[in-house]
Amino acid sequence: MSLTVPNDLLDQAVAGDVDDEAFVACVRDSLPYAWSMISELVQQRDQSGAAFADNQVPPPDEAARGQLLRCLASDAMRGALERHFGVRLAFQNCHRVAVFDPTATEALRDFVTPRAQILNQKPELVDC
């Protein structure tokens, strides 16, 4: 299961639209490793002023890796986090999360190319 959904949020979903901030809080509480990774990258990018900041350190365990995969594979979660932080998110392999300034379209386009994916491959990442 991707998220631990509180009853009040489930009730909100049953009744109709879900409040974005309540959904973001659910993601934060359910996927703390993914939340922490993305939050730290947002801070790094904000402080540096660079087009993007990315993580190249593999997660400490499979549970953490699973959180990243679940968070970034979900269009709903990814979109909510992008809106919340005011960034664009990209993902390579099973841990290389990148946070882009929304105006950094060329840097994002370069990051998500097949070439970039191939150049990011390393033998130790085959089973990630």
GIURMO-V947465 format. One record per residue. N is the residue number from 1. RES is the residue in one letter. PSI is psi in radians with two decimals (none if undefined). Layout:
BEGIN
n->N res->RES psi->PSI
n->N res->RES psi->PSI
END
This chain:
BEGIN
n->1 res->M psi->2.36
n->2 res->S psi->-0.75
n->3 res->L psi->2.58
n->4 res->T psi->1.86
n->5 res->V psi->2.09
n->6 res->P psi->2.65
n->7 res->N psi->-0.70
n->8 res->D psi->-0.59
n->9 res->L psi->-0.65
n->10 res->L psi->-0.76
n->11 res->D psi->-0.71
n->12 res->Q psi->-0.76
n->13 res->A psi->-0.69
n->14 res->V psi->-0.67
n->15 res->A psi->-0.37
n->16 res->G psi->-2.25
n->17 res->D psi->2.61
n->18 res->V psi->2.31
n->19 res->D psi->2.23
n->20 res->D psi->-0.78
n->21 res->E psi->-0.61
n->22 res->A psi->-0.68
n->23 res->F psi->-0.76
n->24 res->V psi->-0.72
n->25 res->A psi->-0.66
n->26 res->C psi->-0.75
n->27 res->V psi->-0.82
n->28 res->R psi->-0.82
n->29 res->D psi->-0.53
n->30 res->S psi->-0.55
n->31 res->L psi->1.15
n->32 res->P psi->-0.60
n->33 res->Y psi->-0.82
n->34 res->A psi->-0.76
n->35 res->W psi->-0.81
n->36 res->S psi->-0.79
n->37 res->M psi->-0.85
n->38 res->I psi->-0.74
n->39 res->S psi->-0.78
n->40 res->E psi->-0.71
n->41 res->L psi->-0.66
n->42 res->V psi->-0.80
n->43 res->Q psi->-0.78
n->44 res->Q psi->-0.80
n->45 res->R psi->-0.71
n->46 res->D psi->-0.76
n->47 res->Q psi->-0.65
n->48 res->S psi->-0.48
n->49 res->G psi->0.13
n->50 res->A psi->2.90
n->51 res->A psi->-0.58
n->52 res->F psi->2.84
n->53 res->A psi->2.48
n->54 res->D psi->2.78
n->55 res->N psi->2.33
n->56 res->Q psi->0.22
n->57 res->V psi->2.15
n->58 res->P psi->2.62
n->59 res->P psi->2.74
n->60 res->P psi->-0.37
n->61 res->D psi->3.06
n->62 res->E psi->-0.55
n->63 res->A psi->-0.76
n->64 res->A psi->-0.75
n->65 res->R psi->-0.74
n->66 res->G psi->-0.65
n->67 res->Q psi->-0.77
n->68 res->L psi->-0.79
n->69 res->L psi->-0.81
n->70 res->R psi->-0.74
n->71 res->C psi->-0.82
n->72 res->L psi->-0.26
n->73 res->A psi->-0.27
n->74 res->S psi->2.08
n->75 res->D psi->-0.67
n->76 res->A psi->-0.82
n->77 res->M psi->-0.81
n->78 res->R psi->-0.81
n->79 res->G psi->-0.74
n->80 res->A psi->-0.72
n->81 res->L psi->-0.67
n->82 res->E psi->-0.76
n->83 res->R psi->-0.75
n->84 res->H psi->-0.81
n->85 res->F psi->-0.21
n->86 res->G psi->0.71
n->87 res->V psi->3.06
n->88 res->R psi->2.45
n->89 res->L psi->2.53
n->90 res->A psi->2.83
n->91 res->F psi->2.31
n->92 res->Q psi->2.61
n->93 res->N psi->-2.40
n->94 res->C psi->0.21
n->95 res->H psi->-0.21
n->96 res->R psi->1.51
n->97 res->V psi->2.42
n->98 res->A psi->2.46
n->99 res->V psi->2.12
n->100 res->F psi->2.48
n->101 res->D psi->2.40
n->102 res->P psi->-0.39
n->103 res->T psi->-0.08
n->104 res->A psi->0.98
n->105 res->T psi->-0.64
n->106 res->E psi->-0.76
n->107 res->A psi->-0.72
n->108 res->L psi->-0.79
n->109 res->R psi->-0.72
n->110 res->D psi->-0.67
n->111 res->F psi->-0.57
n->112 res->V psi->0.25
n->113 res->T psi->2.73
n->114 res->P psi->-0.64
n->115 res->R psi->-0.82
n->116 res->A psi->-0.69
n->117 res->Q psi->-0.78
n->118 res->I psi->-0.75
n->119 res->L psi->-0.36
n->120 res->N psi->-0.09
n->121 res->Q psi->2.42
n->122 res->K psi->2.57
n->123 res->P psi->-0.62
n->124 res->E psi->-0.16
n->125 res->L psi->0.10
n->126 res->V psi->-0.70
n->127 res->D psi->0.32
n->128 res->C psi->none
END
